[in-house]
């Protein structure tokens, strides 16, 4: 039944020309952007992802101890922690919180855990209104669909389909213009952000040593739901931990590059607790719901390595199967798509939800290894897929820790139809003996040339699946060992012909250059270059000219009111100058104010990022709600790299902070980059210099 339903969805996906065009565009652009972004890593890719693999391995191996430390730190920070054994308990907690706070409207940013537990349907059934605020998630919610991709939920849709959806569901005039569609979603969802009683978000990483919740987003909706409502609920799988802030820096080097091809996502939110008593704006209560939902059992199974996943979606983009069938084709026997598609989903879905429901998905793989090659934490997905095929899932695995590490279970039942299981048994018998294997290889090589003499591929009957959507290579006549020895001999002869004596006396050894500290001017130049590549504007300005510079920007745009911080965070008398010039200043979150003026604790030269810390007199809404964000920065506050920024004491002490890396953006409709979604569409950095 599962295979029949699955194959029906596969055939439908292959026949859908709109879907094929959408998937091709997504894969090509994502992989190209990823390749360019990896070139800017501070260390070699292979070295960094091996380190990331080691960090994730430590977390999964010592999960209980790390969770205990993490929870203790969170509670010290003032965050209320709830542990949910399964989805039903997590939903129950959220319903209780909603009742306690008299909530009716919930604004939600993208979280895969909420998809996993069916949160939206449960809350709607209880009479609550829950609105997705990520553009792609909002589109699929309007259509009554599930996300088709971990990173790009509406990857399966073309622009005319989105236009039709907005026309039908929102009553907007039909258009295929992507900026117009994005602006329409911004207008509709702005009211949701401001009126929501509760904001719900996911968590990309939880930092054990500091009790930090890290959220990585591009559009600004993640910041909205964690900043504006009085109550914030974060959902997090129990495995999404990193031990230290340095480990977080490593993950942040790898995740955005692998997911969207960015050095850093536009907004990296770092939350330590609810708003302090001295802060006028921000959630008064923050909850973290730690969701197990099968993860503890998966951790003790041969599929434990799947818990290393950081949800970048790179394996989906690289997988030749996903690139043809899309996320909605990964279905259970009832035709319901899994919340986790692609190669990683073909392991996680049977691991969490049962092999009877999703075990067949592991056969939707060519085992080409592309998924492992792009994985930023070096998960051996082909190995895990084979284990699912062999039936080694948590349901039948009663193994010791040592057996889990060795990848062996006691009583795995093959995850294959009876005929395939018989064929695999025969194959195993043949290949377990070198003599039988060599004989079988020679016989098949001769046989293949009789039935298909003019082709490099063996033509098999259509019912086998080979020939319908994949080709079967012609068996070779000789063994691998024979080929290898012949190639070795040829290489040796070639090297002998080309080799010449080497005069070691003529070789020059270049000295290893010492690492010289960068001067401030070099950092300023690097930061300016990175900011401009992101679409930001950089202005050098002597301190005495700052008031006039800002006033000129406002007058050019016809603006007479701005959102600001309080006076002590700016150069002396700046705000008084603006007041005297007739500019209205506010610290309240006013959606009609078009410009926000803030400072920055530091800036990062390597990424063009700005660290904006919240606190008394520093509302984060000033950098979020307006369409233009002006930042005052001292050139001596520009530092080199991300790890330095994350270890800044001011960041650790803030209830909430954000790394801002360029203007708000999205590519959720046809992978077309659109600037300005929920956050500012323009950023101007005024760098103060008296040199």
Secondary structure, 3 states (H helix, E strand, C coil): CHHHHHHHHHHHHHHCHHHHHHHHHHHHHHHHHHHHHHCCCCCCHHHHHHHHHHHHHHHHHCHHHHHHHHHHHHHHHCCEEEEECCHHHHHHHHHHHHHHCCCCEEEECCCHHHHHHCHHHHHHHCCCEEEECCHHHHHHHHHCCCCCCCCCCCCCCCHHHHHHHHHHHHCCCCCCCHHHHHHHHHHHHHHHHHHCCEEEECCCEEECCCCEEEEEECCCHHHHHHHCCCEEEEEEECCCEECCHHHHHHHHHHHHHHHHCCCCCCEEEEECCCCCCCCCCCCCEEEEEEECCCHHHHHCCCCHHHHHCCCCCHHHHHCCCHHHHCHHHCECCCCCECCCCHHHHHHHHHHHHCHHHHHHHHHCCCCCCHHHHHCCCCCCHHHHHHHHHCCCCCCCCCCCHHHHHHCCCCCCCCCCCHHHHHHHHHHHHHHCCHHHHHHHHHHHHHHHHHHCCCCCEECCCHHHCECCCECEECCCCCCHHHHHHHHHHHHHHHHHHHCCCCCHHHCCCCCCCCCCCCCHHHHHHHHHHHHHHCCCEEEEECHHHHHHHHHHHHHHCCCCEEEECCHHHCCCCHHHHHHHCCCEEECCCCCCCCEEEEECCEEECCCCEEEEECECCECHHHHCCCCEEEEEEEHHHEECCHHHHHCCHHHHHCCEEEEECCCCEECCCCCCCEECCCCCCEEEEEEECCC
